[in-house]
Amino acid sequence: MVMAVSFERYGRLYYLDPGPHRPRVGDKVLVPTDDGPEVAECVWAPQYVTEEIGGLPLCAGVATPADLERDEQNRQRRADARLTAKRLIREHGLPMKVVGIDFVDRRPEVDQLVIVYFSAPHRVDFRELVRDLARGLRARIELRQVGARDEARLQGGIGPCGRDLCCATFLKDFEPVSVRMAKDQDLPLNPLKISGACGRLMCCLKYEHPLYQEFNAKAPATGTPVETPAGDGVVVGHNVPSDTVVVRLAASGRRCACSRADVCSPRQQYEASPTTTPDAPPVLPPEPPEPSPEPAAEDAPRKRKPRRRRRLTHNDGETDTAVQDGSDEGTGDSSL
């Protein structure tokens, strides 16, 4: 069985093995982490799955009132630490932006640990800031600089599609994205339209790129003359999601959408498969002419074998010519 939990509202999902516990949606459960059990909310009740999934962390049980109180205190401490960090950064005049605060009080080697995630355009000397933070929060301080993508992951937000950011919900690793992927998908190269909330290229450009690569490798390029069930034409566009090719017919000049298989496969294959063309009806192949009746064997004239001349050589060197046909008459002998 598998269950899913989230530490933040509409945050990333983490999958657990429920073990003997059966929490319901909305219940608070304990999730084992490197710093000890943490409280999370069950967003997917335990249920059976068809595939074998191993290596999942085991749920530590349902959170008790003491665990809920400790979690609420940690949330309040994180909020106070964020305000203190922002105030000290302004006082020191550092070009830093606080992205997130993590408060840990379960490590055996330290009593309390505050991890401050920040973003900056370049390297920052924050030695004085660390001393003031440790004095103000009375805890051990760690400052970690993150990039633009990690900043969007920690803060969350809404993407251009109107949904929560992929990196803040389900995306685990950042894969490299290039402008070439946008070109292969015929997307506008305007940075405002292909950039995400982090200011970098959108991660979703990677999702459908293999499909476009496969289609472009097999489909005819734009401007290629092709044969379709509606007649001959020229390719003027592609529609990758529907696996079709837009063709401008040479006879009428109208456009029709043909399946990629109809254009790329042999004529006998796509003539047998039905294809929808909105602009022109499909052209049926011409019927073969009827064979002419052959005459009967008894009425047909008898064919004679072609004659060929054969030279006969005498012993004295003179040469005679004999006629050879299909009969026994006129057969020459080489001894004559």
Disulfide bonds with the S-S distance in Angstrom:
none
